Amino acid sequence: MKIKLKILFCFFCAVFLNSCEYHRYNEVYVPQPVNYTVLKKSSFFNEKNISFSIDSLNNVLYVRLTVNGLKIFPFPVDKKSKDTLFKTAFNFVFYSDSKIIVSDYPVMKNTFRYFIDTLATAKNMSFSTDTVDLRNSNDLLIQIPFYAFHNLKRGKHIIELAVSQALFTDEVSIVNTDNSSRYVHAYATKPLINARVKFEIVVPPIYKSIIYGLGLELKNDSSFSPAGMDNTIWKSSYPDIYWAILYPKNEFYAQTPYETSTAKYVGHDTFNLYHYHVNDSIGFGVYDHDYLSRDDGLGYCWGSLNNLKETEYKRLKFGNVHHFDLKVKDGKMVNW
């Protein structure tokens, strides 16, 4: 037990010692319910089937949709296999003045995308859940930080939110000509659970800074060696490096793609950072991506935007990172 406590103590010490600068936040832990009005809903969007709520906490909007296990429900049936399709996904779309809200937020979450969506619709404030089985109870939660509404002027706004599902799917068994069988996904369009609500929020002042990542290199000395971090027979044992912006506090704001089997990240990345105060605190984390388990942290650093903007280029040293180069362009309010 004493050994475990010592390990935990060392871990927390390391986190604080690796911080370039620490800023305390005035935290409010009690969610504030957001009153909403139902504009329309389908017959199956009722109290027996659905629990729905909107809350606000620390400049984050929480939309929760709980679907009770539906036992008696008109699930669609696949015409070919005659199997019932029980699975669907829910969509959440935000509107202002009858138009879909547009924001950088949906494309900031570039977590190892296989492709970059360059269509104009990529910036629509529209989000989809994972596919869920409606026979089971499902608690679906989406969290939208208020900086996502940076294209709305600061102050009060009436927001409309459309919640819907349309496409059912499931795996069905198909018998081949040789009497063997295989599973394929079947689909059927049948919108059954949907609603549209409106509510009021107060959008705070939102500032925009630009973060330019100029590359990094890991330590390679007696205290740390990147060689041998990833044990594999298919490639080099060096880490697969990526870095992330942490804002606010320890929340992932955005992250880069990763560079495989290397001690250096040479990519140059640019991120728009939307924040609530001119001299806000932001963090940076450097990680080793792992396909089979949780990614390993290689170092963390916290600092103020003013400190990062003191010189044209900033070189940071933290954790197992020998140097991390970046520059920050001045932040200005974008939603007067």
N, C-alpha and C positions, 0 to 999 in steps of 0.2 A: 504493500500500500504506500509506504514512504517513497519507494522508487517512482511509482506512478505520480505521486504528488510533485516530486522533484521535476519529473518530465514536463508536467503541465505548467509548473512555475517557470521553467526555462523557456517553454514555448511562448507564454505570454510576455516574458521579458524580451524575447527576441522580436516579437511583433512591435513592441513599443520602441525598442532600441533601433529598429530599422526604419522608424518613422522620421522623415526629414523635419516635420513640424506637426504638432498636434493641436487641433482646434476642437473644443468642446461644443456640442450642440445643445440647444435648449429643446429637450424632447418632450413631446406630449404623447402619452401612451394610450389614451382613451379615444377610440374611433368615434367620430361624430357622424351620426346617421344623416344622410342626404335625403330630404323629402322629394318624392317624385310623383308624377301624375301619369296614369296609364292612358295613353291615347287610343290604343286599340290592342286587341289580343285575340288569339284563336281560342276555341272552346277548350282545348286541351291544356292551355296555359292557365291552369286554375290552382287553387290552394291545395287540392288533393294531390296534384301531380308535381307542383312546382313551388319552391320557395325562392324569393328574389329579394335582393337588398342592394343598396348603394351606400357606401360609407366613405369618409374622408379622414385621412390621418397623415400629418407631416407632409403636406403637399403631394399626397398620393391618393388617387381615386380607386376604391376597391369595389368591383362589381361582382357579386356572387350569385350564381345560379345553381340551385340544388334541385336535381331531378330525382324524385323518389322512384324506387323500383316499380316499373310499370308492368303489371301482370296481365291486366285486361286492357289491350290497346290494339288499334288496327294496323299492326305492322304489315308492310307490303310483302308480297310473296313473289319470289323469282319465277318467271313464267316457264323457264326451261327445266330447272331442277325441282320446282315446287317447294323449295326451302324458304322458310321465313327469314327475313332480313331484320336483324335486331339492332344494328349499330348505325350511329350517325354522329355528325359533328355540328357544333353550334357556331354561328357567326355573330360578331358584335360590331356594329358600324355606328360611328359617331357623326352627328350632323349639327350644323349651325346655320340658321337662316335657310333651312331646307336644302343645304348643300353639304356634301361629305366634307368633313374637315380634312385639310391637307397638312402634313407635317413631315419633318425629317425623321421623326421617331420610329416609324415602322422599318426604315432601312438602316437605322443605327445598329439594330440588333443583328449584326453580321456574324453570327456564331458559326463559323466553318460552313458557309453557304457553298453549295456545289455550283451555283451560278449567281450572277448579279442581275437583279431585275432592273432594267433601265426604262421600263414603261412608266408613263406618268401616273398610272394607277398604283404604283409601288408605294407612293407617299400617301395613299388614302388611309385614314384612321379606321382600318377594318382589320379585325383579328378573328382567327378561327381557333377553336379548341382541338385537342386530339380527338380521335374517334372513340366514342364510348358506347358501351352496351346498355341500352335503356331498360333492360330487365333488372339491372342492378342499380342501387342508389349511387349517384354521382354528384360530387361537390365540385363545381367548376368556378374558378376564381380568376379574373383578369385584373391586373394592377396597371394603372396608367398614371405616370407622374405628371404633375401639372405643367412641367416644362414642355410636354408633348403638345400643349396648346399654344405654342409660341407664336402662331400666326393669328391668334385672337388678341385684340387689344386688352390691356389690363383692365380689370374691373368685372362687373357682373355680366354673365352670359347665360342665356337659355340654351341648353344642350338637349338634343334628342338622341336617343339610343335605340337602334333597332336590333332586336335579338331574334335569331331565326335559325331554323335548320330546314334542309330541303332534300338532301341526298341520303338514302339509306344504303348500307352495304353489309356484307358478311361473306365469310368463306363458305362455298357450297361444293359439294362433291359431284364430280363429273365422271361418268363411266365411259372409258375409251372403247374402241371397237374390239380390242382384245380382252375385254372384260376387266381390265385393270382400272383403277380409279385415281383421280387426282383432284386437288383442291384449287379452285379459282375464286377470284372475287367477283361477286355479282352486285349490280347496282340498280337502284330504282328511285326515281324522283317522286317524293311524296311529302310536301311540306305540311307538318301537323302542329308543331309547337313554335309559335312566334308571337312577338309582342313589340310594341313601340311605346317608349316612355319619354317623358321630358322632365328635366330638373335644372336647377340653377347652381352655378358654381361661380366663385370669385377667382379669376385668373390673376396671380400675383405678377409684379414686375419680373420680366425674364430677360436675362442678358445672354449675349452670344460671344464666346471666345473661340479662337481657332487653335487647335493643338496640332503641331507638326512633329511627328515622330521621325527621327533621323538615324535610327539604328541603335543597336546595343551589342554588348559583348559580355559573356559570362566570365567570372573569375576562373583562373586555372593555376592554382598554387597549392601550398601545403595544406591550406584550410578547406579547399574545395576543388574538385576536378569534375568537369562535365562528362568525361569519358566513362563509359560503363553505367550511365544512369538508366538506360533502357536496354535490358537484356533481351536480345532477339537474335535468331539465326538468319533473319532475312535482310538485315540492313545494319548500318553502323549503330553503335550503342550510344551515340550522342543524343541529347534531348531534341524533341520537336518543339521549338520555341514559338511562343506568341506573347503579346502583351496586351493589357487591358487598362482602360480608364475606369476608375472607381469613383462614382458620384451618384448620390450623396453617400457619405459614410462608406460602408463596405459594399455598396450595391454595384453590380456590373453595369456600366453605362454603355460601353462599346468595346469591341476587341478586334484585333487584327486577325488575318489568316495566320497559319503557322508555317515556319520553315523547318524542314525535316532534317534530322541527323546533323546538327551543327551546334557550335558554341557561340555563333553570331546570328543576330537578326539584322539583315542588311536592307530590308524593305523600308521605303519612306511612305508614311501613312499620314493622312490628314483627316481630322475629325472636327465637326462643329460641336462645341460644348455649350449647351444651354444650361444656365444656372440662375440662381435666385438673388445673389448678392455680388457686387463688383469684386470684392476680395473674398471669394469663397474658398473653401478648402477642397482640394481634389486629391485623389490617390492614383498611384500606378502600381500594377502588379505584373510580374513576369512569371510565366508558367511553362511547364513541360507537359505537352498534350499526351494523353494516354488513351488509346482506343478501348482498352479492356477494364480500366479502373479510373478512379478519380484523378484529375490532373494535379500534378505536384507544383506547389508554389516555390519559386526560386528567389523571390524577394518582393518586398512591398515598401512603398514610400508615400508619405503624406506631405503636402505643402500647400501654401497659400498661392493664389493666382498672382498676387502682387510680387511675391518672391520669385516666381517663375518668369515674370516679365521684366525683372530688373536689368537683365542683359539680353542681347539679341539671341544668343544661344545659351542653353543651360546644359551642363553635364552633371548628372546625378550618379551617385554611387550608393548602393544599398543591397543588403542581403548577399546573395551570391552573384550579384550583377557588378561586374568591374566598372562598366560605365553605360549610361543610358542617355542619349543625346536627344534634345528636343528644343523647340522654341514655341512661344505662346504669343499670339496676336491679341492686342487689347480687346476687352469685352465691352460692348455697348448694348444698351437696352434696345430690344427689337419690337416691343409691343406697346409703344406709347399710345 
